[in-house]
Amino acid sequence: MNQFEEITLADLNRIYIVVPREDGFGTINLTVAQMSDRQFREWIKTKAELAGVKMIVPIGRIGFETRVYMLNRLVQSGVRIYMTPKI
C-alpha cells in the first residue's frame, strides 16, 4: 500500500486551481475552498478522467468534507496535487 500525506480541510485553502470565471470571461485563480460547486465539479471530474480514476461526482452542493475525500481518492491513486507551503 502506498503511503501518502492526507489532504485536510485546512489544505483546501492551499490548493490553487485556474478555472473559468463564473461570468464566462477568461479564467481566475481560486483555491479549492473558494471554487463554486460547479467549478469544483468540472475540475475534479476532468482531473479524475485524465488520471484514469473512476469517480462519481455528486450533483448539487459539494461540501468541504466531500472535496477533501475526493482529493484524497485522487492522491491515493497516484495523482499529484500541488499545494502552497504552510506558513
C-alpha positions in Angstrom: 0.0 0.0 0.0 1.4 3.4 -1.0 1.9 6.0 1.8 0.6 9.5 1.1 0.1 12.7 3.0 -3.6 13.0 3.5 -5.2 16.3 2.5 -7.1 18.0 5.3 -9.8 20.7 5.5 -7.1 23.3 6.1 -5.3 22.3 2.9 -8.3 23.4 0.8 -7.0 27.0 1.2 -3.5 25.9 -0.1 -4.6 24.2 -3.4 -4.9 26.8 -6.2 -6.6 25.9 -9.5 -7.1 28.1 -12.6 -10.7 27.8 -13.6 -13.1 29.6 -16.0 -14.7 32.6 -14.4 -18.4 32.3 -13.5 -19.3 35.2 -15.8 -17.6 33.4 -18.7 -14.9 36.0 -19.4 -11.4 34.5 -19.0 -10.0 32.5 -16.1 -9.4 33.1 -12.4 -7.0 31.5 -9.9 -9.0 30.2 -6.9 -8.4 27.9 -4.0 -10.4 24.7 -3.8 -12.3 26.3 -0.8 -13.2 29.3 -3.0 -14.4 27.4 -6.0 -18.1 27.2 -6.7 -19.7 23.7 -6.7 -19.9 23.8 -10.5 -16.2 24.9 -10.8 -15.0 22.2 -8.4 -17.3 19.5 -10.1 -15.9 20.2 -13.6 -12.3 20.4 -12.4 -12.3 17.2 -10.3 -14.2 15.3 -13.0 -11.7 16.3 -15.6 -8.7 15.6 -13.3 -10.0 12.1 -12.5 -10.7 11.3 -16.1 -7.2 12.4 -17.2 -5.7 10.2 -14.5 -7.9 7.2 -15.3 -9.5 7.3 -11.8 -13.2 6.2 -11.7 -15.1 8.7 -9.6 -18.7 9.5 -9.3 -19.0 13.3 -8.9 -22.1 14.4 -6.8 -24.7 16.7 -8.3 -25.7 19.7 -6.3 -23.8 21.1 -3.3 -20.3 19.6 -2.7 -19.3 20.3 0.9 -15.7 20.8 2.0 -15.5 17.3 3.6 -16.6 15.8 0.3 -14.0 17.8 -1.5 -11.3 16.5 0.9 -12.5 12.9 0.4 -12.4 13.3 -3.4 -9.0 14.9 -3.4 -7.6 12.1 -1.2 -9.1 9.5 -3.6 -7.0 11.1 -6.4 -3.9 11.2 -4.2 -4.3 7.6 -3.2 -4.5 6.8 -6.9 -1.1 8.4 -7.6 -2.4 11.9 -8.8 -0.1 14.7 -7.6 -1.9 17.6 -6.0 0.3 20.7 -5.5 -0.2 23.0 -2.5 1.4 26.2 -1.5 3.8 25.9 1.5 2.4 26.1 5.1 3.1 29.4 6.7 
